[in-house]
Amino acid sequence: MIDGPYFALTVLGVLGTGLAAGVFCGFSTFVMKGLGSLPPAQGVAAMNAINRAAVSPAFMIVFVGSAVVCAVLAVVTFVLWPDDGTVELLTGSALYLIGGFGVTAVANVPRNEALLRMDPGSPEAAVYWRTYLSEWTLWNHVRTVASAGAAVSYALALG
């Protein structure tokens, strides 16, 4: 059974990846649908405001802090190779680091940056907005499932 500081790190992994999954789920299930129902100029302006606000200490502590916890858990698991929970711990770390954090860096952030460079009222932004909505949301679904899977994997490691 996992105990001591290793237990505390795993609980932090469950909480952090679960919180990230919840944020991503909210975007996938209603935020992006709501933004998509707006005229393109308003949707682009609102999404740009959200993207600027997202880089706040509160969210970054959860998002980046979870990645750090996942990386530490992976390293500690490789070093200690515990009798129980090894597969679950490594699976949880891989899911969040690749599917949550990694997908954000390679799929969602570049789209956000492209959108931020556009004037919300421009024809270019109106055309890009439809593509942005479908592609960004698809990758956000991946982040949601991966982050939730990481939380479940870590929780199973505790069991």
N, C-alpha and C positions, 0 to 999 in steps of 0.2 A: 504494500500500500504506500502511496505517496504521502510524505509527511514533512513537517518543518517548513523551511523556506521554499522548498520545491512545491509543497502543497499551496502555499500562499501565491507563488508565481502562477501556478495552474489556475487558481481561483481568479486571479487578475486576468489571465488569458480568457477564461469563460466570460467574465464581465466585459472586458474591452471589446472582444470580437462580437459578443452579443449586442452591445450598444451600437457598434458600427453597423452590424446587420440591421438593427432597427432603424437607424437613420437611412440606410440605403433602401430598405423596404418601404419606408414612407415616401421616398422619391419615386420608386417604381410603381407604387399602388395608387398614389393620388396627386403628388406634387407635379410630376411631369404631365399628367393628364390635365390638370388645372391650367398649367402654363400653356399647354398645347391648344386649349380652348380659347385662348386670347388671340387678338390680332397679332401677326408676327412682330411688329414693332414693340408692342407691349410685352409679349412673351420674351423677346430677346432682352429688353431692358430689365425685366424682372429676373431672368436667369443670370444676367451679368451682375445684378445687385446681390443675388444669392451667392454666386461664386466668389465675389469679393468678401462677403460676410463670412463665408465658410472658413476662411483662413484666420480663424480666431483661436486664441489660446484654448478655450474650452473644447472645441472640436479637435484641434491638433493634438491635444493631450490624449484624447481617446484614440484618434486615428493613428498617429505616429507612435504614441506610447504603446499601443497594442502591437504594432509591428516590432518594436524593441522587445517587448515581453515575449512575443512569438519567437524571435531570433534567439533570445537567451534560453528559452525553453528547449529549442531545437539543439543548441550547443550543449546544454547541460544533459539533455537526454542522450546525445551521442557519447558524451564523456562518461556518464554514470551507467548508462544502459540498464535501467531498472528492470526488475523482474516483472512488474506490472505496469501497464499503461504505455509502454514504449511506442507501439504502433499508433495508438490514439494521439499521443503527444506529438509525434512526428507528422501525422496526418493533419492535425489541427494547425500546426505551424506552417506546413506547406500550403494548406488551403488559404489561410489568411495572407501569408506573405506573397503568394503568387496570385491567387484569385481575388483578394481584397485590395491589398496594397499595390501589387504589381499592375493589375488591370487599371487601377486608378491612374498610375503614372504613365502607362503606355496608351490607354484608350480614352479615358474621360478627361484628364487634364489637357491633353493637346486639343481636344474639341472645345473645351472651355476657353483656352487661350485664343483659339481662332475666333470664337464668338466675341470675346472681349475686344478684339481688334476692329470689329465692325461697328459702323454707325447703326443703331437699332432701327432707324427709319429708312435705311437704304434698301434698294431693290436686291442688292447682293445678300444682305442679312435676311430678307424675306425668303429668298430661294434657299439659303443655307439652313435656315431655321427648321424646315421640314426634315431635311437630312439629319440635322443635329438631333432633333427630337427622337427619331427612330434609332439612330446609331448609339447615341448617348444612353438611352433607356435600355437598349439591348445589353450593353456592357454593364450597366448598373444592375440589371438582373443577375448577371454573372457575379458581381461583387456581393450582392445580397445573399445568394445561395452559398457562395464560398465562405463568407463571413459567418453565416448561420451554421454551416457545416463545421467550421473551426470551433465554434462555441460548443456544439454538440460533442465533437471529438474530445475536447478538453474535459467536458463534464463526464464523459464516459471514462476517461483516464482516472478521474477522482473516485469512481464507483468501485 
